[in-house]
């Protein structure tokens, strides 16, 4: 299982503490240094059952600078994957990648249901 995070992200810190509290082991992956590939993102999106838009960090500066709120609805999925794989700061975090599922963002109730 991989825990993909950005060290300075407060939500990632909360999720890491939660994982530690519950004794859940994982492989830590810093998203800025080890950006997910297009192939990984496509597989994770399929495994998560979520729309690709949910993988975007909509509160991030880069998302806002690129005006993606207006561009994403018309953007083909292949282009969205290429964009997400170009910079880890565009990806919603934390991500928890298990063999059977992927969790996007930290919502404690959802993590409890899947991991405990």
Backbone as CSV, one residue per row, in Angstrom:
resi,resn,N_x,N_y,N_z,CA_x,CA_y,CA_z,C_x,C_y,C_z
1,UNK,0.849,-1.181,0.000,0.000,0.000,0.000,0.888,1.235,0.000
2,UNK,0.481,2.214,-0.783,1.245,3.453,-0.875,0.442,4.612,-0.287
3,UNK,1.140,5.466,0.425,0.564,6.705,0.939,1.293,7.812,0.196
4,UNK,0.568,8.493,-0.674,1.174,9.519,-1.518,0.782,10.865,-0.943
5,UNK,1.801,11.642,-0.583,1.528,12.880,0.130,2.528,13.984,-0.228
6,UNK,2.177,15.183,0.211,3.061,16.346,0.136,3.361,16.708,1.585
7,UNK,4.630,16.694,1.951,5.055,16.863,3.347,4.489,18.113,4.033
8,UNK,4.313,19.194,3.285,3.867,20.457,3.896,2.344,20.581,3.973
9,UNK,1.631,19.602,3.449,0.164,19.637,3.403,-0.415,19.233,4.762
10,UNK,-1.244,20.098,5.359,-1.807,19.813,6.680,-2.752,18.606,6.648
11,UNK,-3.491,18.436,5.576,-4.391,17.283,5.465,-3.587,15.988,5.380
12,UNK,-2.462,16.032,4.675,-1.593,14.855,4.585,-1.028,14.502,5.956
13,UNK,-0.668,15.523,6.723,-0.143,15.290,8.072,-1.197,14.631,8.954
14,UNK,-2.452,15.097,8.847,-3.552,14.504,9.614,-3.742,13.046,9.223
15,UNK,-3.711,12.777,7.926,-3.896,11.408,7.430,-2.752,10.513,7.900
16,UNK,-1.518,11.008,7.856,-0.358,10.227,8.306,-0.481,9.898,9.795
17,UNK,-0.924,10.863,10.587,-1.135,10.628,12.026,-2.216,9.579,12.242
18,UNK,-3.285,9.676,11.463,-4.388,8.728,11.573,-3.892,7.312,11.256
19,UNK,-3.114,7.174,10.184,-2.576,5.863,9.804,-1.690,5.295,10.912
20,UNK,-0.856,6.167,11.493,0.044,5.738,12.563,-0.761,5.301,13.788
21,UNK,-1.755,6.111,14.154,-2.630,5.803,15.299,-3.273,4.430,15.173
22,UNK,-3.635,4.068,13.940,-4.347,2.819,13.701,-3.414,1.673,13.284
23,UNK,-2.117,1.921,13.356,-1.142,0.864,13.084,-1.161,0.343,11.657
24,UNK,-1.490,1.218,10.724,-1.545,0.808,9.316,-0.201,1.113,8.656
25,UNK,0.434,0.077,8.148,1.740,0.277,7.520,1.560,0.586,6.032
26,UNK,2.498,1.328,5.488,2.419,1.758,4.097,3.808,2.169,3.619
27,UNK,3.909,2.301,2.316,5.115,2.841,1.694,4.840,4.327,1.459
28,UNK,5.694,5.179,1.979,5.520,6.629,1.836,6.084,7.082,0.490
29,UNK,5.323,7.896,-0.216,5.768,8.400,-1.516,5.515,9.912,-1.585
30,UNK,6.582,10.711,-1.643,6.413,12.162,-1.750,5.973,12.542,-3.169
31,UNK,4.820,13.165,-3.277,4.212,13.428,-4.590,5.003,14.437,-5.431
32,UNK,5.663,15.373,-4.778,6.404,16.384,-5.534,7.659,15.781,-6.174
33,UNK,8.304,14.867,-5.467,9.534,14.250,-5.975,9.250,13.046,-6.871
34,UNK,8.160,12.341,-6.593,7.811,11.144,-7.368,6.392,11.288,-7.913
35,UNK,6.274,12.166,-8.896,4.970,12.447,-9.473,4.362,11.194,-10.109
36,UNK,3.065,10.960,-9.899,2.417,9.816,-10.533,2.470,9.919,-12.065
37,UNK,2.595,8.772,-12.708,2.609,8.738,-14.174,1.176,8.731,-14.703
38,UNK,1.037,8.967,-15.991,-0.289,8.910,-16.630,-0.920,7.542,-16.424
39,UNK,-0.100,6.497,-16.571,-0.597,5.127,-16.443,-1.075,4.851,-15.017
40,UNK,-0.292,5.304,-14.040,-0.704,5.118,-12.640,-2.012,5.853,-12.369
41,UNK,-2.095,7.094,-12.800,-3.291,7.902,-12.559,-4.523,7.283,-13.210
42,UNK,-4.369,6.792,-14.433,-5.499,6.162,-15.134,-5.957,4.913,-14.374
43,UNK,-5.001,4.110,-13.915,-5.338,2.891,-13.164,-5.997,3.242,-11.837
44,UNK,-5.462,4.243,-11.150,-6.026,4.651,-9.857,-7.426,5.207,-10.012
45,UNK,-7.620,5.978,-11.057,-8.939,6.571,-11.292,-9.964,5.465,-11.516
46,UNK,-9.595,4.479,-12.314,-10.493,3.354,-12.590,-10.786,2.590,-11.292
47,UNK,-9.754,2.341,-10.502,-9.891,1.581,-9.247,-10.716,2.353,-8.211
48,UNK,-10.629,3.675,-8.252,-11.340,4.502,-7.264,-12.829,4.614,-7.570
49,UNK,-13.182,4.493,-8.861,-14.568,4.680,-9.269,-14.988,6.140,-9.296
50,UNK,-14.025,7.040,-9.135,-14.318,8.475,-9.096,-14.069,9.119,-10.462
51,UNK,-14.747,10.235,-10.735,-14.439,10.961,-11.973,-13.021,11.538,-11.878
52,UNK,-12.367,11.680,-13.008,-10.989,12.165,-13.032,-10.861,13.544,-12.385
53,UNK,-11.899,14.358,-12.487,-11.867,15.700,-11.895,-11.542,15.650,-10.396
54,UNK,-11.945,14.586,-9.718,-11.694,14.462,-8.275,-10.209,14.284,-7.950
55,UNK,-9.401,13.990,-8.953,-7.967,13.817,-8.736,-7.210,15.144,-8.810
56,UNK,-7.899,16.219,-9.159,-7.256,17.529,-9.243,-7.307,18.241,-7.903
57,UNK,-6.204,18.868,-7.536,-6.116,19.669,-6.319,-6.701,21.048,-6.646
58,UNK,-8.010,21.166,-6.504,-8.718,22.385,-6.919,-8.410,23.600,-6.047
59,UNK,-7.796,23.389,-4.886,-7.465,24.535,-4.040,-6.001,24.960,-4.202
60,UNK,-5.276,24.287,-5.075,-3.865,24.609,-5.263,-3.636,25.824,-6.142
61,UNK,-2.495,26.472,-5.922,-2.148,27.667,-6.697,-2.012,27.370,-8.182
62,UNK,-1.379,26.254,-8.522,-1.158,25.919,-9.929,-2.486,25.703,-10.656
63,UNK,-3.420,25.046,-9.999,-4.752,24.815,-10.563,-5.396,26.170,-10.910
64,UNK,-5.267,27.103,-9.978,-5.857,28.432,-10.178,-5.111,29.212,-11.257
65,UNK,-3.771,29.166,-11.234,-2.966,29.878,-12.233,-3.290,29.408,-13.649
66,UNK,-3.495,28.111,-13.802,-3.778,27.546,-15.125,-5.257,27.689,-15.518
67,UNK,-6.060,28.271,-14.618,-7.499,28.474,-14.848,-8.195,27.170,-15.254
68,UNK,-7.872,26.102,-14.526,-8.392,24.781,-14.875,-9.880,24.620,-14.578
69,UNK,-10.402,25.429,-13.678,-11.831,25.353,-13.374,-12.651,25.526,-14.661
70,UNK,-12.200,26.444,-15.510,-12.908,26.724,-16.764,-12.508,25.770,-17.883
71,UNK,-11.276,25.272,-17.847,-10.762,24.456,-18.947,-11.088,22.966,-18.835
72,UNK,-11.126,22.441,-17.596,-11.307,20.987,-17.418,-12.567,20.403,-18.053
73,UNK,-13.726,21.076,-17.931,-14.942,20.465,-18.490,-14.843,20.124,-19.987
74,UNK,-14.098,20.909,-20.758,-13.974,20.663,-22.200,-12.730,19.835,-22.551
75,UNK,-11.862,19.611,-21.567,-10.584,18.947,-21.830,-10.753,17.429,-21.931
76,UNK,-10.224,16.820,-22.996,-10.303,15.346,-23.103,-9.571,14.672,-21.934
77,UNK,-10.042,13.488,-21.563,-9.477,12.768,-20.420,-7.972,12.517,-20.591
78,UNK,-7.556,12.192,-21.803,-6.130,11.923,-22.066,-5.289,13.163,-21.754
79,UNK,-5.798,14.315,-22.099,-5.106,15.587,-21.829,-5.084,15.875,-20.319
80,UNK,-6.178,15.558,-19.626,-6.236,15.744,-18.177,-5.195,14.862,-17.484
81,UNK,-5.080,13.614,-17.933,-4.086,12.701,-17.357,-2.672,13.211,-17.594
82,UNK,-2.421,13.728,-18.795,-1.096,14.272,-19.116,-0.786,15.459,-18.209
83,UNK,-1.776,16.295,-17.992,-1.606,17.468,-17.136,-1.335,17.048,-15.688
84,UNK,-2.130,16.126,-15.167,-1.935,15.637,-13.799,-0.551,15.020,-13.616
85,UNK,-0.097,14.300,-14.615,1.202,13.622,-14.504,2.376,14.575,-14.703
86,UNK,2.092,15.801,-15.117,3.164,16.765,-15.365,3.658,17.449,-14.093
87,UNK,2.815,17.485,-13.045,3.188,18.183,-11.810,2.382,17.640,-10.633
88,UNK,3.075,17.076,-9.655,2.423,16.495,-8.484,1.572,17.483,-7.703
89,UNK,1.874,18.773,-7.847,1.107,19.767,-7.100,-0.309,19.945,-7.661
90,UNK,-0.574,19.390,-8.839,-1.919,19.439,-9.402,-2.804,18.313,-8.870
91,UNK,-2.178,17.307,-8.261,-2.902,16.118,-7.820,-3.439,16.290,-6.399
92,UNK,-4.709,15.942,-6.233,-5.357,15.964,-4.913,-4.624,14.993,-4.001
93,UNK,-4.412,15.401,-2.786,-3.690,14.545,-1.856,-4.316,14.643,-0.474
94,UNK,-4.020,13.684,0.355,-3.206,12.500,0.105,-3.968,11.479,-0.738
95,UNK,-3.202,10.558,-1.292,-3.763,9.403,-1.996,-3.325,8.168,-1.215
96,UNK,-4.244,7.253,-1.026,-3.882,5.988,-0.404,-4.217,4.910,-1.421
97,UNK,-3.181,4.236,-1.907,-3.356,3.256,-2.974,-3.157,1.847,-2.418
98,UNK,-4.236,1.091,-2.417,-4.195,-0.305,-1.990,-4.436,-1.172,-3.229
99,UNK,-4.317,-2.464,-3.072,-4.497,-3.345,-4.223,-5.914,-3.281,-4.787
100,UNK,-6.918,-3.204,-3.907,-8.312,-3.243,-4.359,-8.985,-1.878,-4.477
101,UNK,-8.398,-0.838,-3.908,-9.059,0.471,-3.915,-8.053,1.609,-3.827
102,UNK,-8.560,2.819,-4.101,-7.759,4.044,-3.988,-8.609,5.071,-3.250
103,UNK,-8.018,5.718,-2.243,-8.693,6.787,-1.516,-8.062,8.113,-1.942
104,UNK,-8.908,9.073,-2.277,-8.440,10.379,-2.743,-8.860,11.428,-1.730
105,UNK,-7.874,12.139,-1.165,-8.175,13.107,-0.118,-8.393,12.356,1.187
106,UNK,-8.401,13.088,2.286,-8.584,12.433,3.583,-9.939,12.781,4.172
107,UNK,-10.822,11.781,4.168,-12.101,11.879,4.861,-12.107,10.710,5.836
108,UNK,-11.974,11.019,7.105,-11.759,10.011,8.142,-12.771,8.871,8.081
109,UNK,-14.044,9.191,7.930,-15.089,8.156,7.900,-14.838,7.173,6.753
110,UNK,-14.521,7.697,5.583,-14.257,6.847,4.419,-13.018,5.971,4.660
111,UNK,-11.974,6.556,5.251,-10.747,5.797,5.531,-11.030,4.690,6.548
112,UNK,-11.841,5.008,7.570,-12.213,3.998,8.574,-12.915,2.816,7.920
113,UNK,-13.876,3.124,7.043,-14.643,2.073,6.363,-13.747,1.177,5.524
114,UNK,-12.763,1.756,4.868,-11.908,0.987,3.959,-10.720,0.312,4.628
115,UNK,-10.185,0.945,5.657,-8.914,0.475,6.216,-9.001,-0.235,7.565
116,UNK,-10.125,-0.093,8.243,-10.209,-0.731,9.567,-11.115,-1.954,9.551
